[in-house]
Amino acid sequence: MNILANIAVGCVALLHIYFLVLEMFFWDKPLGLRTFRLTPEFAQASKTLAANQGLYNGFLAAGLLWGISLGTSGGAIKIFFLCCVIVAGGFGAYSVGKKILWVQAAPGLIALCLVLMN
C-alpha cells in the first residue's frame, strides 16, 4: 500500500510541476493560451501573476517530493502538502472554474486517502 500511496503522491507532484511549467513559461504561448482559454491580451497582462502562481505550484510539488524522499517518516509532510493541494483546488474551483476541482483537488484527495490508509 505504501508504494501505491507514493505513486499517487508522485503523480500529484508531477501534475504540479506541469502546472508550474505551464504558468511560468507557457502562459502567453499557444499551449498556455489553449490550456487556459486565454486571449493573448489577457495572457500578456496577467503573465507576472501566472508566474507567481506557477511558483507556488512548484512549492507544492517540492513538498510532496520531500515527503516521499523521507520514506515512512514523511507521512505528516505528505498529508500537509496534499491538504494544501486540496484546499487550493477547492478554492480554484470556487473562484475560477469547476474543472480545477477534478484536475487538482480530486487527485490530491485520492492520494491523501491512500496515504491515510497506509
C-alpha positions as CSV (number, residue, x, y, z in Angstrom):
1,M,0.0,0.0,0.0
2,N,2.9,2.3,0.7
3,I,4.2,2.0,-2.9
4,L,0.7,2.8,-4.3
5,A,0.4,5.8,-2.0
6,N,3.8,7.1,-3.0
7,I,3.0,6.6,-6.7
8,A,-0.2,8.7,-6.2
9,V,1.6,11.4,-4.3
10,G,4.3,11.4,-7.0
11,C,1.6,11.8,-9.7
12,V,0.2,14.8,-7.9
13,A,3.7,16.3,-7.6
14,L,4.2,15.8,-11.4
15,L,0.9,17.5,-12.1
16,H,2.1,20.5,-10.1
17,I,5.4,20.5,-11.9
18,Y,3.3,20.6,-15.1
19,F,1.2,23.5,-13.7
20,L,4.5,25.3,-12.9
21,V,5.8,24.9,-16.4
22,L,2.5,26.0,-18.0
23,E,2.1,29.0,-15.7
24,M,5.7,30.2,-15.6
25,F,6.9,29.5,-19.1
26,F,3.9,28.9,-21.4
27,W,1.2,31.2,-20.1
28,D,1.3,33.5,-23.1
29,K,2.4,30.9,-25.6
30,P,0.0,28.8,-27.8
31,L,0.0,25.9,-25.3
32,G,-0.9,28.1,-22.4
33,L,-3.5,30.1,-24.4
34,R,-5.2,26.9,-25.4
35,T,-4.9,25.2,-22.0
36,F,-6.3,28.2,-20.0
37,R,-8.5,29.5,-22.8
38,L,-6.9,33.0,-22.7
39,T,-6.8,35.8,-25.1
40,P,-3.2,37.0,-26.0
41,E,-4.0,40.4,-24.4
42,F,-5.2,38.9,-21.1
43,A,-2.2,36.5,-21.0
44,Q,0.2,39.3,-21.5
45,A,-1.4,41.4,-18.9
46,S,-1.5,38.6,-16.3
47,K,1.8,36.9,-17.1
48,T,3.5,38.0,-13.9
49,L,0.6,36.8,-11.7
50,A,0.6,33.5,-13.5
51,A,4.4,33.1,-13.0
52,N,3.8,33.7,-9.3
53,Q,1.0,31.1,-9.2
54,G,3.3,28.7,-11.0
55,L,6.0,29.2,-8.4
56,Y,3.5,28.2,-5.7
57,N,2.6,25.1,-7.6
58,G,6.3,24.3,-7.6
59,F,6.5,24.6,-3.9
60,L,3.6,22.1,-3.6
61,A,5.4,19.7,-5.8
62,A,8.7,20.1,-3.8
63,G,6.9,19.5,-0.5
64,L,5.3,16.3,-1.9
65,L,8.6,15.0,-3.3
66,W,10.2,15.9,0.0
67,G,7.6,13.8,1.9
68,I,8.3,10.9,-0.5
69,S,12.0,11.2,-0.1
70,L,11.7,10.8,3.7
71,G,10.2,7.3,3.4
72,T,8.0,6.2,6.2
73,S,8.8,9.3,8.3
74,G,7.5,11.6,5.6
75,G,3.8,10.8,6.2
76,A,3.0,14.0,8.0
77,I,4.7,16.1,5.3
78,K,2.8,14.3,2.5
79,I,-0.5,14.8,4.4
80,F,0.2,18.6,4.9
81,F,1.1,19.2,1.3
82,L,-1.8,17.1,0.0
83,C,-4.2,19.1,2.2
84,C,-2.7,22.3,0.7
85,V,-3.3,20.9,-2.8
86,I,-6.9,20.0,-2.0
87,V,-7.6,23.4,-0.4
88,A,-6.0,25.2,-3.4
89,G,-8.0,23.1,-5.8
90,G,-11.2,23.7,-3.9
91,F,-10.6,27.5,-3.9
92,G,-9.7,27.4,-7.6
93,A,-12.9,25.5,-8.4
94,Y,-14.9,28.1,-6.5
95,S,-13.1,31.2,-7.8
96,V,-12.1,30.2,-11.3
97,G,-13.9,27.1,-12.6
98,K,-15.2,23.7,-11.6
99,K,-12.7,21.9,-13.8
100,I,-10.0,22.7,-11.2
101,L,-11.8,20.5,-8.7
102,W,-11.3,17.5,-10.9
103,V,-7.8,18.4,-12.2
104,Q,-6.2,19.4,-8.9
105,A,-8.3,18.7,-5.9
106,A,-9.6,15.2,-6.8
107,P,-6.1,13.7,-7.5
108,G,-4.9,15.3,-4.2
109,L,-7.9,13.7,-2.3
110,I,-7.2,10.3,-3.8
111,A,-3.6,10.5,-2.9
112,L,-4.4,11.7,0.6
113,C,-6.8,8.8,1.1
114,L,-4.1,6.3,0.1
115,V,-1.6,8.0,2.4
116,L,-4.0,7.9,5.3
117,M,-4.9,4.2,4.6
118,N,-1.2,3.3,4.8
